Amino acid sequence: MGARLQRVFLAGLLMLSLGSQAFGLHQYIPTQSGHRKRRVHLRRARWNPVFRPSRDSLLRQNAEIDRLELPRIQNQAELDQLIASKELVPIIAGETLRFDPRLDPDRRYCRPWTRDFLQDLSGAYFNQFHDQIQVNSAVRTVQVQKKLRRHNRNAAPEKGETASSHLAGITVDIQRRGMTREQIAWMQDYMMPLKEQGLIEPEEERRQWVFHVAVSGSYADWRESRTLAGAQAGTQLADGPQPEALASNSREQ
């Protein structure tokens, strides 16, 4: 009888041990779930933009288009006409700038002052990081914007007071995904003084992870004045420090 009780006792211990292991496995599942939740939270926390998209920003972009009396380009025929008249100029890929390969070559155009901005930005970025910026989008037509809205409800409308500023060719989208925190901070610091002077209107889009930048027609005059000021200062300070470059307001790394 004692041997039988001993066997029952040992069997009970074995069952208890197995039950304990199963409970431990059951406990591990919520741990995974909690870890996944923390990862989701961290991904959400990363989007803390300096240039938050807003209705007011869209209104400012459209006000600049109206001030410049630029048309919203309706279709491919109008786009071709503006390219032929050189009111829209090609964005040139090179050492400092590349395109998203999915961007239609017919839409790799913008206004001359927007291209000036891209050249200045990409040159300063390359000097800082020895890397290119990527242009994901530039000019669009109303037809293209309508198609975009069908599968992207976050895209700006093709008409009205908050219409997409891409329709006038003053705006480019610059890839943000893949940039380091240091590179994103540099971009923000570079653009902030230009925004404060009313020369650009930037937004950091969340779903597309791009810097959407509308460039004012005043940028060309501002750029020319900086170039002239730099040339004059250079002749006066031949043995001293050189004038600040366009990226002088950006963060020192």
C-alpha positions as CSV (number, residue, x, y, z in Angstrom):
1,M,0.0,0.0,0.0
2,G,2.9,2.3,0.8
3,A,4.4,1.7,-2.6
4,R,1.1,2.5,-4.3
5,L,0.8,5.8,-2.4
6,Q,4.4,6.6,-3.4
7,R,3.5,6.0,-7.1
8,V,0.4,8.2,-6.8
9,F,2.5,10.9,-5.1
10,L,5.1,10.8,-7.9
11,A,2.4,10.9,-10.6
12,G,0.9,14.0,-8.9
13,L,4.3,15.7,-8.9
14,L,4.8,14.9,-12.6
15,M,1.3,16.4,-13.5
16,L,2.0,19.5,-11.4
17,S,5.4,19.9,-13.1
18,L,3.7,19.7,-16.6
19,G,1.0,22.0,-15.6
20,S,3.5,24.5,-14.4
21,Q,5.3,24.4,-17.7
22,A,2.1,24.9,-19.6
23,F,1.2,27.9,-17.5
24,G,4.6,29.3,-18.1
25,L,4.1,29.0,-21.9
26,H,0.7,30.6,-21.5
27,Q,2.3,33.5,-19.7
28,Y,4.8,34.0,-22.5
29,I,2.2,34.8,-25.1
30,P,1.0,38.1,-23.4
31,T,4.7,39.0,-23.1
32,Q,5.1,38.8,-26.9
33,S,1.9,40.8,-27.3
34,G,3.1,43.4,-24.9
35,H,6.4,43.7,-26.7
36,R,4.5,44.1,-30.0
37,K,2.4,46.8,-28.5
38,R,5.6,48.6,-27.3
39,R,7.0,48.4,-30.8
40,V,3.8,49.8,-32.3
41,H,4.0,52.6,-29.8
42,L,7.6,53.4,-30.6
43,R,6.8,53.5,-34.3
44,R,4.0,55.9,-33.7
45,A,6.2,58.0,-31.4
46,R,8.8,58.5,-34.1
47,W,6.4,60.7,-36.1
48,N,6.8,64.0,-34.2
49,P,7.0,66.5,-37.1
50,V,8.3,70.0,-36.9
51,F,6.2,70.8,-40.0
52,R,2.9,69.3,-39.2
53,P,0.4,69.1,-42.2
54,S,-2.6,71.3,-41.7
55,R,-5.4,73.0,-43.5
56,D,-3.8,76.4,-42.9
57,S,-0.6,75.2,-44.6
58,L,-2.7,74.1,-47.7
59,L,-4.3,77.5,-47.7
60,R,-1.0,79.3,-47.6
61,Q,0.3,77.2,-50.5
62,N,-2.8,78.0,-52.6
63,A,-2.5,81.7,-51.7
64,E,1.0,81.8,-53.1
65,I,-0.2,80.1,-56.3
66,D,-2.9,82.7,-56.7
67,R,-0.5,85.5,-55.9
68,L,1.8,84.3,-58.7
69,E,-1.3,83.9,-61.0
70,L,-0.3,80.3,-61.9
71,P,-2.7,77.9,-63.5
72,R,-3.6,74.5,-62.0
73,I,-2.5,72.2,-64.8
74,Q,-5.5,70.3,-66.0
75,N,-4.2,67.6,-68.3
76,Q,-1.2,66.3,-70.2
77,A,-1.7,68.7,-73.1
78,E,-1.4,71.7,-70.7
79,L,1.6,70.2,-69.1
80,D,3.3,69.7,-72.4
81,Q,2.6,73.3,-73.3
82,L,4.2,74.6,-70.1
83,I,7.2,72.4,-70.7
84,A,7.6,73.6,-74.3
85,S,7.4,77.3,-73.1
86,K,10.0,76.5,-70.4
87,E,7.6,77.8,-67.7
88,L,8.3,74.3,-66.2
89,V,11.9,73.1,-66.2
90,P,13.3,69.6,-65.8
91,I,14.7,68.5,-62.5
92,I,18.1,67.1,-63.2
93,A,19.3,63.9,-61.5
94,G,23.0,63.7,-60.6
95,E,25.5,63.3,-57.8
96,T,23.4,65.0,-55.2
97,L,19.8,64.1,-56.4
98,R,18.0,61.0,-57.6
99,F,14.4,60.2,-58.5
100,D,12.0,57.5,-57.2
101,P,12.2,55.2,-60.3
102,R,8.4,55.0,-60.2
103,L,8.0,58.7,-61.0
104,D,6.9,59.2,-64.5
105,P,9.5,61.1,-66.6
106,D,6.7,63.4,-67.7
107,R,6.3,64.6,-64.1
108,R,9.9,65.3,-63.3
109,Y,9.4,69.0,-63.9
110,C,8.8,72.0,-61.7
111,R,9.0,75.8,-61.7
112,P,12.5,77.3,-62.1
113,W,12.6,78.7,-58.5
114,T,11.6,75.2,-57.2
115,R,14.5,73.7,-59.1
116,D,16.8,76.3,-57.6
117,F,15.7,75.3,-54.1
118,L,16.3,71.6,-54.9
119,Q,19.8,72.4,-56.2
120,D,20.6,74.3,-53.1
121,L,19.2,71.8,-50.7
122,S,20.6,68.7,-52.5
123,G,24.1,70.3,-52.7
124,A,24.1,71.3,-49.0
125,Y,22.8,67.8,-48.0
126,F,25.5,66.1,-50.1
127,N,28.2,68.2,-48.6
128,Q,27.0,67.3,-45.1
129,F,26.2,63.6,-45.5
130,H,27.8,62.5,-48.9
131,D,24.4,61.2,-49.8
132,Q,21.6,62.1,-52.3
133,I,18.1,63.3,-51.6
134,Q,15.4,61.5,-53.5
135,V,12.5,63.3,-55.3
136,N,9.4,61.2,-55.1
137,S,7.0,63.6,-56.8
138,A,6.9,67.0,-58.5
139,V,4.4,68.5,-60.9
140,R,1.0,66.8,-61.3
141,T,-2.0,67.4,-63.4
142,V,-5.6,67.5,-62.2
143,Q,-6.2,64.2,-64.0
144,V,-3.3,62.6,-62.1
145,Q,-4.5,64.0,-58.8
146,K,-8.0,62.6,-59.3
147,K,-6.5,59.1,-59.9
148,L,-4.3,59.5,-56.9
149,R,-7.3,60.4,-54.7
150,R,-9.0,57.1,-55.7
151,H,-6.5,55.0,-53.7
152,N,-5.1,57.6,-51.3
153,R,-7.8,59.5,-49.5
154,N,-5.1,61.5,-47.6
155,A,-4.1,63.2,-50.9
156,A,-5.1,66.8,-51.2
157,P,-8.1,67.5,-53.5
158,E,-7.7,68.5,-57.1
159,K,-9.7,71.7,-56.8
160,G,-10.8,74.2,-54.2
161,E,-9.0,76.4,-51.7
162,T,-7.0,73.4,-50.3
163,A,-6.1,71.8,-53.7
164,S,-2.7,70.2,-54.1
165,S,0.0,72.7,-54.8
166,H,1.7,70.0,-57.0
167,L,-0.9,71.1,-59.7
168,A,1.0,74.4,-60.2
169,G,4.4,72.9,-60.3
170,I,5.8,74.8,-57.3
171,T,6.0,71.7,-55.0
172,V,8.2,68.6,-54.6
173,D,8.1,65.6,-52.3
174,I,11.4,64.6,-50.9
175,Q,11.8,61.1,-49.5
176,R,12.0,61.0,-45.7
177,R,11.9,57.3,-45.2
178,G,15.3,55.8,-44.7
179,M,16.9,59.0,-43.4
180,T,18.5,58.9,-40.0
181,R,17.3,61.0,-37.1
182,E,20.4,63.2,-37.7
183,Q,19.5,63.7,-41.3
184,I,15.9,64.5,-40.6
185,A,16.9,67.0,-38.0
186,W,19.3,68.6,-40.5
187,M,16.5,68.9,-43.1
188,Q,14.2,70.5,-40.5
189,D,16.9,73.0,-39.4
190,Y,17.8,73.8,-43.0
191,M,14.1,74.5,-43.9
192,M,13.0,76.3,-40.8
193,P,14.6,79.7,-41.5
194,L,13.3,79.5,-45.1
195,K,9.8,78.9,-43.8
196,E,10.1,81.7,-41.3
197,Q,11.0,84.1,-44.2
198,G,8.0,82.8,-46.2
199,L,10.2,81.3,-48.9
200,I,8.9,77.8,-48.5
201,E,5.9,76.0,-47.0
202,P,7.0,72.5,-45.9
203,E,5.0,69.6,-44.5
204,E,6.1,66.3,-43.1
205,E,3.6,63.8,-44.4
206,R,3.0,60.8,-42.3
207,R,1.7,58.0,-44.6
208,Q,4.0,58.7,-47.5
209,W,7.0,59.7,-45.2
210,V,8.1,62.6,-47.3
211,F,8.9,66.2,-46.9
212,H,6.3,68.0,-49.0
213,V,7.8,71.4,-49.9
214,A,6.0,74.2,-51.8
215,V,8.5,76.9,-52.9
216,S,7.6,80.6,-53.1
217,G,8.3,82.6,-56.3
218,S,10.3,84.9,-54.0
219,Y,12.9,82.3,-53.6
220,A,14.7,83.2,-56.8
221,D,15.1,86.9,-55.8
222,W,16.2,85.9,-52.3
223,R,18.7,83.5,-53.8
224,E,20.1,86.1,-56.1
225,S,20.5,88.6,-53.3
226,R,22.4,86.0,-51.2
227,T,24.7,85.3,-54.2
228,L,25.4,89.0,-54.7
229,A,26.0,89.6,-51.0
230,G,28.3,86.7,-50.9
231,A,30.3,87.9,-53.9
232,Q,30.7,91.4,-52.4
233,A,31.7,90.0,-49.0
234,G,34.2,87.7,-50.7
235,T,36.0,90.6,-52.4
236,Q,36.2,92.5,-49.1
237,L,37.3,89.6,-46.9
238,A,39.8,87.9,-49.1
239,D,42.0,86.9,-46.1
240,G,39.1,86.4,-43.6
241,P,36.3,84.0,-43.2
242,Q,34.0,83.4,-46.2
243,P,30.4,84.3,-46.3
244,E,27.9,81.8,-45.0
245,A,26.5,79.3,-47.5
246,L,22.8,78.8,-48.1
247,A,22.9,76.0,-45.5
248,S,24.5,78.2,-42.8
249,N,21.3,78.1,-40.7
250,S,21.4,74.4,-40.6
251,R,22.5,72.5,-37.5
252,E,26.3,71.9,-37.0
253,Q,27.0,68.2,-36.8
